Amino acid sequence: MNFKTEKLLKLMRLLAWIAFLGLLIKAGAILMSFGVSVNNPEAAKDLYKGMDLSRYESYSFIHYTIIVMYFVLLYVMQAYIALFGAKLLSEINVEKPFNKRVVDLLHKISYTIFGVGILAIVHNIHVAILNVSTGIIADLIAGEFIFLAGLVYVLAKLFKKGAAMQAENELTV
Amino acid sequence: MGIVVDLDVMMAKRKMSLNELSEKVGVTLSNLSILKNGKAKAVRFSTLVAICKALECQPGDILKYVE
């Protein structure tokens, strides 16, 4: 393997692990702040780095809880994607990149990204409905995840074909 | 069933071991084992030529179609 590629893979693997830990910490911090805000509503003003959901908290505790859970789930799923990414980068062999394990991981990544996309859409619809009924304006979660999931899925299919071709090539005498 | 490789029959007729054939043909022992055990998905013409030359036989003596 090329020395430069090897270094790059190591760096990307490290970044993926950092992203995994960072996202888990983020989800944990929001969950902790939410726990505090149950008894102390003031905490809802700054759940994590200025994340202010106090208007939802004062409007309805159930809606507030659901919206917090969207974010926790979103970050946990993103952490899961980062974990798969780290595993993928450890598994990948530039000399023989097409194997079943990589294909499986790419499929899992695409399904999880799709899940994140669905969650983002559900969140955005919920927030939009609340905006109409209560006038609370909130930031929407970007909705490009579905497109990204589609791209990774296509990549997984290409890798699957590549794995079959590589196996055939290895069994050609 | 498909294509069956009868390499061991021809090797026995010529009293040639797998190691010897591997050296003559220039194919690794593991690849030759894959071919002999019927696990190969494809055979290159160049490999077939080399095997026929080494075993002094025709491709039909090594490969057979079985229904």
gemmi code that builds the backbone of each chain (N, CA, C; Angstrom):
import gemmi

chains = {
    "A": [
        ("MET", (0.840, -1.205, 0.000), (0.000, 0.000, 0.000), (0.877, 1.258, 0.000)),
        ("ASN", (0.419, 2.272, -0.710), (1.126, 3.547, -0.773), (1.238, 4.144, 0.633)),
        ("PHE", (2.410, 4.684, 0.955), (2.661, 5.241, 2.291), (1.690, 6.380, 2.597)),
        ("LYS", (1.461, 7.225, 1.576), (0.572, 8.387, 1.729), (-0.869, 7.926, 2.019)),
        ("THR", (-1.319, 6.937, 1.274), (-2.680, 6.401, 1.457), (-2.833, 5.792, 2.837)),
        ("GLU", (-1.786, 5.065, 3.267), (-1.812, 4.426, 4.588), (-1.952, 5.471, 5.688)),
        ("LYS", (-1.187, 6.560, 5.547), (-1.237, 7.660, 6.532), (-2.625, 8.284, 6.548)),
        ("LEU", (-3.154, 8.506, 5.338), (-4.470, 9.137, 5.201), (-5.552, 8.262, 5.841)),
        ("LEU", (-5.471, 6.958, 5.610), (-6.443, 6.030, 6.199), (-6.376, 6.058, 7.718)),
        ("LYS", (-5.138, 6.099, 8.255), (-4.951, 6.141, 9.708), (-5.559, 7.417, 10.274)),
        ("LEU", (-5.315, 8.530, 9.580), (-5.826, 9.835, 10.028), (-7.355, 9.849, 10.000)),
        ("MET", (-7.915, 9.299, 8.917), (-9.378, 9.268, 8.783), (-10.010, 8.365, 9.834)),
        ("ARG", (-9.331, 7.256, 10.137), (-9.818, 6.335, 11.169), (-9.847, 7.054, 12.524)),
        ("LEU", (-8.766, 7.812, 12.795), (-8.683, 8.577, 14.048), (-9.813, 9.609, 14.106)),
        ("LEU", (-10.035, 10.309, 12.986), (-11.093, 11.324, 12.937), (-12.474, 10.694, 13.147)),
        ("ALA", (-12.659, 9.508, 12.563), (-13.951, 8.823, 12.719), (-14.186, 8.437, 14.174)),
        ("TRP", (-13.124, 7.970, 14.848), (-13.264, 7.619, 16.271), (-13.555, 8.868, 17.102)),
        ("ILE", (-12.868, 9.987, 16.777), (-13.098, 11.250, 17.502), (-14.554, 11.690, 17.302)),
        ("ALA", (-15.036, 11.580, 16.050), (-16.428, 11.958, 15.745), (-17.390, 11.073, 16.531)),
        ("PHE", (-17.081, 9.778, 16.592), (-17.932, 8.830, 17.324), (-18.046, 9.231, 18.795)),
        ("LEU", (-16.871, 9.474, 19.406), (-16.872, 9.837, 20.826), (-17.550, 11.191, 21.043)),
        ("GLY", (-17.229, 12.157, 20.161), (-17.800, 13.506, 20.273), (-19.320, 13.481, 20.196)),
        ("LEU", (-19.847, 12.714, 19.245), (-21.306, 12.638, 19.065), (-21.982, 11.940, 20.242)),
        ("LEU", (-21.306, 10.912, 20.782), (-21.872, 10.229, 21.957), (-21.895, 11.165, 23.156)),
        ("ILE", (-20.809, 11.930, 23.322), (-20.730, 12.897, 24.433), (-21.845, 13.938, 24.272)),
        ("LYS", (-22.032, 14.388, 23.012), (-23.068, 15.387, 22.715), (-24.452, 14.847, 23.112)),
        ("ALA", (-24.733, 13.592, 22.683), (-26.030, 12.977, 22.998), (-26.184, 12.818, 24.510)),
        ("GLY", (-25.109, 12.388, 25.164), (-25.143, 12.199, 26.616), (-25.365, 13.513, 27.345)),
        ("ALA", (-24.684, 14.573, 26.865), (-24.805, 15.894, 27.504), (-26.236, 16.412, 27.395)),
        ("ILE", (-26.850, 16.236, 26.218), (-28.240, 16.699, 26.021), (-29.179, 15.926, 26.951)),
        ("LEU", (-28.927, 14.623, 27.036), (-29.773, 13.775, 27.885), (-29.648, 14.184, 29.359)),
        ("MET", (-28.409, 14.465, 29.762), (-28.154, 14.890, 31.149), (-28.853, 16.221, 31.427)),
        ("SER", (-28.675, 17.183, 30.492), (-29.285, 18.510, 30.672), (-30.798, 18.374, 30.724)),
        ("PHE", (-31.317, 17.459, 29.879), (-32.762, 17.244, 29.871), (-33.216, 16.732, 31.241)),
        ("GLY", (-32.439, 15.792, 31.799), (-32.751, 15.259, 33.128), (-32.793, 16.363, 34.170)),
        ("VAL", (-31.825, 17.284, 34.071), (-31.776, 18.412, 35.014), (-32.992, 19.317, 34.796)),
        ("SER", (-33.343, 19.530, 33.513), (-34.436, 20.464, 33.184), (-35.811, 19.954, 33.628)),
        ("VAL", (-35.896, 18.664, 33.931), (-37.188, 18.129, 34.417), (-37.553, 18.797, 35.744)),
        ("ASN", (-36.552, 18.972, 36.610), (-36.793, 19.616, 37.912), (-36.515, 21.122, 37.860)),
        ("ASN", (-35.612, 21.501, 36.969), (-35.242, 22.915, 36.887), (-35.449, 23.404, 35.446)),
        ("PRO", (-36.621, 23.951, 35.121), (-36.937, 24.364, 33.742), (-35.938, 25.366, 33.146)),
        ("GLU", (-35.204, 26.072, 33.986), (-34.211, 27.050, 33.510), (-33.137, 26.364, 32.645)),
        ("ALA", (-32.872, 25.102, 32.952), (-31.834, 24.352, 32.223), (-32.202, 24.152, 30.757)),
        ("ALA", (-33.495, 24.228, 30.426), (-33.942, 24.038, 29.033), (-33.461, 25.181, 28.130)),
        ("LYS", (-33.014, 26.295, 28.746), (-32.532, 27.432, 27.940), (-31.173, 27.147, 27.296)),
        ("ASP", (-30.431, 26.258, 27.905), (-29.116, 25.923, 27.342), (-28.823, 24.437, 27.572)),
        ("LEU", (-29.411, 23.624, 26.697), (-29.241, 22.174, 26.865), (-27.834, 21.739, 26.488)),
        ("TYR", (-27.353, 22.290, 25.385), (-25.989, 21.956, 24.950), (-25.491, 23.069, 24.030)),
        ("LYS", (-24.466, 23.774, 24.464), (-23.849, 24.853, 23.667), (-24.899, 25.797, 23.060)),
        ("GLY", (-25.763, 26.319, 23.895), (-26.739, 27.325, 23.447), (-28.007, 26.757, 22.826)),
        ("MET", (-28.202, 25.452, 22.924), (-29.417, 24.832, 22.375), (-30.599, 25.177, 23.300)),
        ("ASP", (-31.426, 26.107, 22.844), (-32.507, 26.630, 23.687), (-33.858, 26.036, 23.267)),
        ("LEU", (-34.401, 25.172, 24.107), (-35.720, 24.573, 23.823), (-36.714, 24.976, 24.924)),
        ("SER", (-36.417, 26.100, 25.607), (-37.234, 26.506, 26.757), (-38.669, 26.861, 26.345)),
        ("ARG", (-38.817, 27.397, 25.104), (-40.174, 27.782, 24.669), (-41.066, 26.547, 24.531)),
        ("TYR", (-40.464, 25.439, 24.063), (-41.236, 24.192, 23.972), (-41.556, 23.671, 25.371)),
        ("GLU", (-40.568, 23.806, 26.257), (-40.715, 23.324, 27.634), (-41.863, 24.061, 28.316)),
        ("SER", (-41.933, 25.396, 28.099), (-42.999, 26.164, 28.754), (-44.359, 25.911, 28.084)),
        ("TYR", (-44.320, 25.536, 26.784), (-45.592, 25.267, 26.081), (-46.152, 23.891, 26.478)),
        ("SER", (-45.335, 22.853, 26.296), (-45.806, 21.499, 26.623), (-44.609, 20.605, 26.930)),
        ("PHE", (-44.649, 19.968, 28.080), (-43.524, 19.116, 28.473), (-43.391, 17.900, 27.546)),
        ("ILE", (-44.537, 17.393, 27.066), (-44.500, 16.211, 26.188), (-43.798, 16.551, 24.868)),
        ("HIS", (-44.187, 17.685, 24.263), (-43.545, 18.095, 22.998), (-42.056, 18.367, 23.218)),
        ("TYR", (-41.759, 19.005, 24.337), (-40.360, 19.305, 24.682), (-39.560, 18.004, 24.780)),
        ("THR", (-40.134, 17.009, 25.474), (-39.453, 15.713, 25.643), (-39.236, 15.049, 24.282)),
        ("ILE", (-40.274, 15.070, 23.448), (-40.158, 14.418, 22.126), (-39.058, 15.105, 21.302)),
        ("ILE", (-39.039, 16.440, 21.328), (-38.027, 17.158, 20.523), (-36.615, 16.875, 21.043)),
        ("VAL", (-36.467, 16.817, 22.368), (-35.146, 16.477, 22.934), (-34.742, 15.069, 22.477)),
        ("MET", (-35.719, 14.155, 22.488), (-35.427, 12.770, 22.087), (-35.022, 12.682, 20.601)),
        ("TYR", (-35.627, 13.556, 19.768), (-35.206, 13.598, 18.353), (-33.704, 13.874, 18.279)),
        ("PHE", (-33.285, 14.894, 19.045), (-31.873, 15.284, 18.982), (-30.961, 14.191, 19.533)),
        ("VAL", (-31.378, 13.590, 20.660), (-30.546, 12.530, 21.265), (-30.408, 11.377, 20.269)),
        ("LEU", (-31.536, 10.978, 19.688), (-31.544, 9.871, 18.727), (-30.707, 10.224, 17.485)),
        ("LEU", (-30.846, 11.463, 17.059), (-30.091, 11.939, 15.885), (-28.583, 11.810, 16.117)),
        ("TYR", (-28.129, 12.275, 17.292), (-26.689, 12.223, 17.570), (-26.216, 10.791, 17.819)),
        ("VAL", (-27.066, 9.967, 18.434), (-26.684, 8.559, 18.660), (-26.547, 7.850, 17.308)),
        ("MET", (-27.498, 8.126, 16.398), (-27.431, 7.494, 15.068), (-26.222, 7.994, 14.282)),
        ("GLN", (-25.927, 9.284, 14.437), (-24.739, 9.820, 13.753), (-23.462, 9.193, 14.325)),
        ("ALA", (-23.475, 8.964, 15.648), (-22.321, 8.307, 16.282), (-22.171, 6.881, 15.735)),
        ("TYR", (-23.302, 6.228, 15.533), (-23.331, 4.868, 14.980), (-22.713, 4.875, 13.574)),
        ("ILE", (-23.064, 5.900, 12.787), (-22.497, 6.023, 11.435), (-20.983, 6.211, 11.528)),
        ("ALA", (-20.553, 7.055, 12.489), (-19.111, 7.298, 12.668), (-18.401, 6.004, 13.072)),
        ("LEU", (-19.075, 5.196, 13.910), (-18.497, 3.911, 14.336), (-18.340, 2.974, 13.138)),
        ("PHE", (-19.385, 2.921, 12.314), (-19.308, 2.092, 11.102), (-18.196, 2.604, 10.187)),
        ("GLY", (-18.091, 3.943, 10.116), (-17.044, 4.559, 9.287), (-15.662, 4.148, 9.776)),
        ("ALA", (-15.468, 4.178, 11.100), (-14.173, 3.791, 11.682), (-13.878, 2.319, 11.388)),
        ("LYS", (-14.919, 1.475, 11.521), (-14.751, 0.045, 11.242), (-14.403, -0.177, 9.771)),
        ("LEU", (-15.110, 0.575, 8.923), (-14.887, 0.465, 7.470), (-13.448, 0.837, 7.121)),
        ("LEU", (-12.971, 1.909, 7.743), (-11.607, 2.356, 7.460), (-10.569, 1.374, 7.997)),
        ("SER", (-10.927, 0.614, 9.050), (-9.995, -0.400, 9.558), (-10.010, -1.629, 8.660)),
        ("GLU", (-11.187, -1.935, 8.132), (-11.340, -3.151, 7.309), (-10.757, -2.990, 5.911)),
        ("ILE", (-10.840, -1.768, 5.392), (-10.515, -1.561, 3.971), (-9.035, -1.844, 3.678)),
        ("ASN", (-8.829, -2.576, 2.604), (-7.473, -2.895, 2.159), (-7.374, -2.369, 0.726)),
        ("VAL", (-6.517, -1.371, 0.543), (-6.453, -0.707, -0.765), (-6.072, -1.687, -1.887)),
        ("GLU", (-5.293, -2.707, -1.526), (-4.881, -3.692, -2.541), (-6.087, -4.536, -3.001)),
        ("LYS", (-6.917, -4.925, -2.024), (-8.120, -5.724, -2.324), (-9.318, -5.080, -1.626)),
        ("PRO", (-9.837, -3.996, -2.191), (-10.873, -3.236, -1.456), (-12.249, -3.881, -1.424)),
        ("PHE", (-12.497, -4.809, -2.352), (-13.854, -5.349, -2.446), (-13.987, -6.646, -1.648)),
        ("ASN", (-14.622, -6.563, -0.515), (-14.918, -7.796, 0.228), (-16.273, -7.656, 0.920)),
        ("LYS", (-16.777, -8.795, 1.383), (-18.142, -8.852, 1.921), (-18.315, -7.937, 3.132)),
        ("ARG", (-17.286, -7.882, 3.974), (-17.358, -7.072, 5.206), (-17.569, -5.592, 4.857)),
        ("VAL", (-16.807, -5.101, 3.867), (-16.933, -3.693, 3.446), (-18.338, -3.454, 2.884)),
        ("VAL", (-18.822, -4.393, 2.087), (-20.172, -4.268, 1.497), (-21.221, -4.194, 2.615)),
        ("ASP", (-21.098, -5.087, 3.615), (-22.046, -5.098, 4.737), (-22.019, -3.768, 5.483)),
        ("LEU", (-20.807, -3.259, 5.737), (-20.677, -1.995, 6.471), (-21.278, -0.840, 5.677)),
        ("LEU", (-21.039, -0.827, 4.356), (-21.603, 0.240, 3.520), (-23.135, 0.181, 3.532)),
        ("HIS", (-23.684, -1.032, 3.503), (-25.146, -1.180, 3.580), (-25.664, -0.629, 4.909)),
        ("LYS", (-24.981, -1.010, 6.003), (-25.404, -0.549, 7.335), (-25.337, 0.979, 7.408)),
        ("ILE", (-24.257, 1.559, 6.852), (-24.108, 3.027, 6.866), (-25.266, 3.668, 6.103)),
        ("SER", (-25.580, 3.122, 4.925), (-26.647, 3.737, 4.118), (-28.001, 3.632, 4.831)),
        ("TYR", (-28.270, 2.484, 5.467), (-29.555, 2.341, 6.175), (-29.625, 3.311, 7.357)),
        ("THR", (-28.502, 3.459, 8.069), (-28.505, 4.362, 9.229), (-28.670, 5.810, 8.779)),
        ("ILE", (-27.995, 6.189, 7.688), (-28.151, 7.561, 7.169), (-29.604, 7.784, 6.750)),
        ("PHE", (-30.201, 6.755, 6.147), (-31.607, 6.853, 5.752), (-32.477, 7.075, 6.997)),
        ("GLY", (-32.159, 6.352, 8.064), (-32.881, 6.515, 9.330), (-32.753, 7.928, 9.863)),
        ("VAL", (-31.536, 8.464, 9.781), (-31.294, 9.849, 10.228), (-32.146, 10.805, 9.387)),
        ("GLY", (-32.194, 10.553, 8.086), (-32.988, 11.399, 7.176), (-34.465, 11.376, 7.541)),
        ("ILE", (-34.975, 10.183, 7.825), (-36.395, 10.048, 8.211), (-36.647, 10.806, 9.518)),
        ("LEU", (-35.706, 10.632, 10.466), (-35.825, 11.301, 11.761), (-35.828, 12.823, 11.574)),
        ("ALA", (-34.948, 13.303, 10.685), (-34.869, 14.752, 10.413), (-36.200, 15.245, 9.836)),
        ("ILE", (-36.780, 14.460, 8.934), (-38.061, 14.858, 8.320), (-39.169, 14.902, 9.390)),
        ("VAL", (-39.204, 13.850, 10.233), (-40.232, 13.788, 11.292), (-40.076, 14.993, 12.226)),
        ("HIS", (-38.825, 15.290, 12.602), (-38.546, 16.446, 13.471), (-39.030, 17.733, 12.817)),
        ("ASN", (-38.676, 17.901, 11.549), (-39.016, 19.141, 10.843), (-40.535, 19.309, 10.739)),
        ("ILE", (-41.243, 18.198, 10.469), (-42.717, 18.262, 10.372), (-43.306, 18.634, 11.745)),
        ("HIS", (-42.790, 17.986, 12.777), (-43.264, 18.254, 14.145), (-43.060, 19.735, 14.504)),
        ("VAL", (-41.866, 20.226, 14.218), (-41.529, 21.627, 14.533), (-42.407, 22.582, 13.707)),
        ("ALA", (-42.649, 22.209, 12.444), (-43.484, 23.057, 11.577), (-44.923, 23.111, 12.093)),
        ("ILE", (-45.428, 21.968, 12.545), (-46.807, 21.930, 13.101), (-46.877, 22.799, 14.361)),
        ("LEU", (-45.846, 22.658, 15.205), (-45.818, 23.468, 16.435), (-45.695, 24.953, 16.109)),
        ("ASN", (-44.972, 25.245, 15.036), (-44.806, 26.643, 14.606), (-46.164, 27.244, 14.233)),
        ("VAL", (-46.963, 26.453, 13.524), (-48.289, 26.930, 13.092), (-49.204, 27.127, 14.311)),
        ("SER", (-49.187, 26.141, 15.233), (-50.134, 26.214, 16.357), (-49.676, 27.136, 17.489)),
        ("THR", (-48.345, 27.258, 17.673), (-47.880, 28.063, 18.822), (-47.053, 29.282, 18.413)),
        ("GLY", (-46.571, 29.305, 17.203), (-45.756, 30.427, 16.738), (-44.295, 30.316, 17.146)),
        ("ILE", (-43.923, 29.170, 17.724), (-42.511, 28.992, 18.117), (-41.700, 28.656, 16.868)),
        ("ILE", (-40.686, 29.473, 16.615), (-39.834, 29.220, 15.436), (-38.563, 28.513, 15.914)),
        ("ALA", (-38.233, 27.416, 15.226), (-37.018, 26.677, 15.610), (-36.234, 26.301, 14.363)),
        ("ASP", (-34.951, 26.007, 14.578), (-34.098, 25.592, 13.448), (-34.519, 24.214, 12.966)),
        ("LEU", (-34.476, 24.043, 11.644), (-34.804, 22.725, 11.079), (-33.514, 21.924, 10.901)),
        ("ILE", (-33.637, 20.605, 10.908), (-32.471, 19.745, 10.664), (-32.356, 19.576, 9.147)),
        ("ALA", (-31.137, 19.697, 8.648), (-30.917, 19.593, 7.191), (-31.472, 18.263, 6.669)),
        ("GLY", (-32.074, 18.314, 5.492), (-32.758, 17.123, 4.975), (-32.029, 16.392, 3.849)),
        ("GLU", (-30.720, 16.631, 3.728), (-29.981, 15.994, 2.615), (-29.593, 14.543, 2.910)),
        ("PHE", (-29.945, 14.067, 4.085), (-29.505, 12.730, 4.497), (-30.037, 11.628, 3.570)),
        ("ILE", (-31.267, 11.800, 3.089), (-31.868, 10.764, 2.240), (-31.043, 10.625, 0.954)),
        ("PHE", (-30.663, 11.769, 0.385), (-29.852, 11.770, -0.846), (-28.504, 11.075, -0.574)),
        ("LEU", (-27.910, 11.437, 0.569), (-26.618, 10.841, 0.957), (-26.759, 9.326, 1.149)),
        ("ALA", (-27.879, 8.918, 1.783), (-28.136, 7.480, 1.993), (-28.217, 6.763, 0.653)),
        ("GLY", (-28.890, 7.396, -0.317), (-29.005, 6.835, -1.664), (-27.638, 6.659, -2.306)),
        ("LEU", (-26.799, 7.680, -2.147), (-25.445, 7.628, -2.732), (-24.631, 6.481, -2.122)),
        ("VAL", (-24.667, 6.371, -0.788), (-23.898, 5.309, -0.110), (-24.447, 3.939, -0.495)),
        ("TYR", (-25.786, 3.858, -0.683), (-26.409, 2.585, -1.072), (-25.906, 2.160, -2.464)),
        ("VAL", (-25.860, 3.130, -3.375), (-25.356, 2.834, -4.729), (-23.894, 2.368, -4.643)),
        ("LEU", (-23.127, 3.052, -3.789), (-21.721, 2.681, -3.587), (-21.616, 1.252, -3.043)),
        ("ALA", (-22.516, 0.914, -2.118), (-22.528, -0.450, -1.548), (-22.814, -1.480, -2.639)),
        ("LYS", (-23.756, -1.146, -3.528), (-24.092, -2.065, -4.627), (-22.893, -2.234, -5.563)),
        ("LEU", (-22.183, -1.128, -5.826), (-20.992, -1.197, -6.691), (-19.917, -2.069, -6.038)),
        ("PHE", (-19.738, -1.900, -4.729), (-18.748, -2.693, -4.000), (-19.141, -4.175, -4.008)),
        ("LYS", (-20.465, -4.437, -3.955), (-20.945, -5.827, -3.974), (-20.561, -6.481, -5.297)),
        ("LYS", (-20.790, -5.725, -6.384), (-20.435, -6.219, -7.715), (-18.916, -6.414, -7.802)),
        ("GLY", (-18.202, -5.428, -7.250), (-16.732, -5.493, -7.242), (-16.237, -6.714, -6.477)),
        ("ALA", (-16.898, -7.009, -5.339), (-16.498, -8.166, -4.519), (-16.689, -9.467, -5.306)),
        ("ALA", (-17.816, -9.539, -6.047), (-18.082, -10.748, -6.857), (-17.025, -10.876, -7.958)),
        ("MET", (-16.692, -9.743, -8.583), (-15.688, -9.775, -9.658), (-14.307, -10.131, -9.119)),
        ("GLN", (-14.005, -9.598, -7.916), (-12.702, -9.891, -7.313), (-12.588, -11.381, -6.965)),
        ("ALA", (-13.693, -11.941, -6.438), (-13.698, -13.373, -6.090), (-13.501, -14.216, -7.342)),
        ("GLU", (-14.177, -13.800, -8.431), (-14.054, -14.531, -9.694), (-12.625, -14.436, -10.234)),
        ("ASN", (-12.073, -13.242, -10.104), (-10.698, -13.022, -10.577), (-9.699, -13.872, -9.786)),
        ("GLU", (-9.958, -13.971, -8.462), (-9.065, -14.767, -7.615), (-9.176, -16.255, -7.935)),
        ("LEU", (-10.337, -16.671, -8.458), (-10.539, -18.092, -8.782), (-10.311, -18.373, -10.274)),
        ("THR", (-9.681, -17.419, -10.949), (-9.299, -17.667, -12.343), (-7.851, -18.144, -12.367)),
        ("VAL", (-7.665, -19.332, -12.930), (-6.316, -19.929, -12.933), (-5.643, -19.653, -14.272)),
    ],
    "B": [
        ("MET", (-24.533, -30.118, -13.588), (-23.187, -30.306, -13.005), (-22.190, -29.323, -13.634)),
        ("GLY", (-22.102, -29.326, -14.970), (-21.220, -28.371, -15.649), (-19.890, -28.956, -16.079)),
        ("ILE", (-18.873, -28.107, -16.037), (-17.541, -28.539, -16.482), (-16.790, -29.212, -15.329)),
        ("VAL", (-16.254, -30.375, -15.609), (-15.478, -31.112, -14.593), (-14.018, -31.159, -15.050)),
        ("VAL", (-13.121, -30.881, -14.099), (-11.685, -30.904, -14.433), (-11.122, -32.271, -14.050)),
        ("ASP", (-10.590, -32.969, -15.052), (-10.030, -34.314, -14.845), (-8.507, -34.274, -14.827)),
        ("LEU", (-7.995, -33.303, -14.152), (-6.546, -33.109, -14.176), (-5.803, -34.286, -13.534)),
        ("ASP", (-6.328, -34.793, -12.410), (-5.597, -35.871, -11.701), (-5.486, -37.166, -12.523)),
        ("VAL", (-6.496, -37.417, -13.376), (-6.450, -38.623, -14.221), (-5.278, -38.512, -15.193)),
        ("MET", (-5.195, -37.339, -15.832), (-4.113, -37.109, -16.814), (-2.746, -37.091, -16.138)),
        ("MET", (-2.710, -36.512, -14.932), (-1.446, -36.473, -14.179), (-1.006, -37.889, -13.805)),
        ("ALA", (-1.967, -38.718, -13.439), (-1.650, -40.117, -13.079), (-1.129, -40.868, -14.296)),
        ("LYS", (-1.773, -40.607, -15.472), (-1.342, -41.270, -16.707), (0.101, -40.902, -17.042)),
        ("ARG", (0.427, -39.656, -16.841), (1.789, -39.163, -17.156), (2.746, -39.330, -15.970)),
        ("LYS", (2.219, -39.868, -14.871), (3.006, -40.061, -13.634), (3.699, -38.770, -13.211)),
        ("MET", (2.882, -37.703, -13.161), (3.428, -36.385, -12.819), (2.777, -35.885, -11.531)),
        ("SER", (3.595, -35.367, -10.635), (3.034, -34.845, -9.371), (2.564, -33.400, -9.583)),
        ("LEU", (1.788, -32.928, -8.616), (1.261, -31.551, -8.698), (2.404, -30.534, -8.652)),
        ("ASN", (3.400, -30.859, -7.821), (4.569, -29.958, -7.714), (5.290, -29.835, -9.052)),
        ("GLU", (5.474, -30.991, -9.687), (6.183, -31.028, -10.977), (5.388, -30.248, -12.032)),
        ("LEU", (4.081, -30.486, -12.058), (3.232, -29.794, -13.031), (3.254, -28.289, -12.788)),
        ("SER", (3.206, -27.918, -11.507), (3.230, -26.503, -11.136), (4.495, -25.830, -11.672)),
        ("GLU", (5.621, -26.509, -11.528), (6.897, -25.963, -12.035), (6.886, -25.852, -13.552)),
        ("LYS", (6.374, -26.891, -14.232), (6.377, -26.898, -15.702), (5.424, -25.856, -16.278)),
        ("VAL", (4.274, -25.718, -15.639), (3.233, -24.814, -16.160), (3.499, -23.365, -15.756)),
        ("GLY", (4.140, -23.181, -14.609), (4.385, -21.818, -14.125), (3.175, -21.242, -13.408)),
        ("VAL", (2.373, -22.133, -12.827), (1.209, -21.699, -12.034), (1.465, -22.128, -10.591)),
        ("THR", (1.082, -21.284, -9.653), (1.362, -21.620, -8.250), (0.621, -22.895, -7.842)),
        ("LEU", (1.170, -23.539, -6.822), (0.597, -24.802, -6.347), (-0.844, -24.599, -5.866)),
        ("SER", (-1.072, -23.461, -5.203), (-2.432, -23.206, -4.677), (-3.430, -23.028, -5.826)),
        ("ASN", (-3.007, -22.319, -6.880), (-3.908, -22.128, -8.028), (-4.184, -23.448, -8.750)),
        ("LEU", (-3.148, -24.285, -8.818), (-3.310, -25.582, -9.472), (-4.247, -26.480, -8.651)),
        ("SER", (-4.144, -26.355, -7.323), (-5.050, -27.112, -6.446), (-6.485, -26.653, -6.646)),
        ("ILE", (-6.671, -25.342, -6.781), (-8.018, -24.786, -7.026), (-8.594, -25.404, -8.303)),
        ("LEU", (-7.741, -25.497, -9.333), (-8.176, -26.062, -10.619), (-8.489, -27.563, -10.477)),
        ("LYS", (-7.592, -28.259, -9.783), (-7.730, -29.719, -9.640), (-8.990, -30.087, -8.829)),
        ("ASN", (-9.272, -29.268, -7.812), (-10.427, -29.568, -6.947), (-11.749, -29.022, -7.485)),
        ("GLY", (-11.704, -28.483, -8.679), (-12.929, -28.001, -9.314), (-13.499, -26.732, -8.706)),
        ("LYS", (-12.645, -25.942, -8.006), (-13.130, -24.708, -7.390), (-12.919, -23.489, -8.290)),
        ("ALA", (-12.168, -23.675, -9.377), (-11.862, -22.545, -10.263), (-13.114, -22.069, -10.998)),
        ("LYS", (-13.222, -20.753, -11.161), (-14.372, -20.188, -11.875), (-14.051, -20.015, -13.356)),
        ("ALA", (-12.771, -19.879, -13.674), (-12.359, -19.694, -15.078), (-10.927, -20.174, -15.265)),
        ("VAL", (-10.606, -20.557, -16.508), (-9.229, -20.978, -16.840), (-8.763, -20.127, -18.022)),
        ("ARG", (-7.594, -19.532, -17.875), (-7.054, -18.742, -18.986), (-6.575, -19.696, -20.087)),
        ("PHE", (-6.688, -19.245, -21.351), (-6.203, -20.060, -22.474), (-4.714, -20.338, -22.315)),
        ("SER", (-3.975, -19.336, -21.809), (-2.526, -19.500, -21.659), (-2.216, -20.623, -20.660)),
        ("THR", (-3.022, -20.706, -19.587), (-2.831, -21.781, -18.592), (-3.150, -23.132, -19.224)),
        ("LEU", (-4.245, -23.162, -20.006), (-4.669, -24.408, -20.652), (-3.599, -24.893, -21.636)),
        ("VAL", (-3.057, -23.937, -22.380), (-1.984, -24.267, -23.337), (-0.796, -24.876, -22.599)),
        ("ALA", (-0.399, -24.220, -21.495), (0.763, -24.688, -20.737), (0.518, -26.073, -20.142)),
        ("ILE", (-0.703, -26.308, -19.626), (-1.029, -27.624, -19.030), (-1.017, -28.706, -20.119)),
        ("CYS", (-1.653, -28.409, -21.283), (-1.691, -29.387, -22.389), (-0.280, -29.711, -22.875)),
        ("LYS", (0.548, -28.678, -22.894), (1.939, -28.874, -23.346), (2.686, -29.768, -22.351)),
        ("ALA", (2.518, -29.471, -21.068), (3.222, -30.225, -20.026), (2.740, -31.677, -19.956)),
        ("LEU", (1.429, -31.878, -20.142), (0.865, -33.238, -20.017), (0.739, -33.957, -21.366)),
        ("GLU", (1.127, -33.244, -22.421), (1.049, -33.795, -23.788), (-0.347, -34.353, -24.049)),
        ("CYS", (-1.320, -33.499, -23.942), (-2.712, -33.934, -24.140), (-3.529, -32.814, -24.792)),
        ("GLN", (-4.811, -33.072, -25.021), (-5.730, -32.082, -25.588), (-6.594, -31.495, -24.462)),
        ("PRO", (-7.145, -30.295, -24.669), (-8.011, -29.720, -23.622), (-9.156, -30.649, -23.225)),
        ("GLY", (-9.664, -31.398, -24.202), (-10.760, -32.335, -23.938), (-10.373, -33.472, -23.005)),
        ("ASP", (-9.073, -33.719, -22.884), (-8.622, -34.772, -21.965), (-8.679, -34.290, -20.510)),
        ("ILE", (-8.658, -32.985, -20.336), (-8.651, -32.415, -18.971), (-10.041, -31.925, -18.569)),
        ("LEU", (-10.738, -31.307, -19.532), (-12.050, -30.726, -19.233), (-13.164, -31.574, -19.845)),
        ("LYS", (-14.194, -31.816, -19.039), (-15.335, -32.589, -19.531), (-16.620, -31.904, -19.133)),
        ("TYR", (-17.620, -31.985, -20.019), (-18.934, -31.422, -19.688), (-19.830, -32.543, -19.169)),
        ("VAL", (-20.325, -32.394, -17.969), (-21.195, -33.416, -17.362), (-22.553, -32.774, -17.050)),
        ("GLU", (-23.628, -33.465, -17.450), (-24.983, -32.911, -17.207), (-25.455, -33.205, -15.791)),
    ],
}
model = gemmi.Model(1)
for chain_id, residues in chains.items():
    chain = gemmi.Chain(chain_id)
    for i, (resn, *xyz) in enumerate(residues, 1):
        res = gemmi.Residue()
        res.name, res.seqid = resn, gemmi.SeqId(i, " ")
        for name, pos in zip(("N", "CA", "C"), xyz):
            atom = gemmi.Atom()
            atom.name, atom.element = name, gemmi.Element(name[0])
            atom.pos, atom.b_iso = gemmi.Position(*pos), 0.0
            res.add_atom(atom)
        chain.add_residue(res)
    model.add_chain(chain)
structure = gemmi.Structure()
structure.add_model(model)
structure.setup_entities()
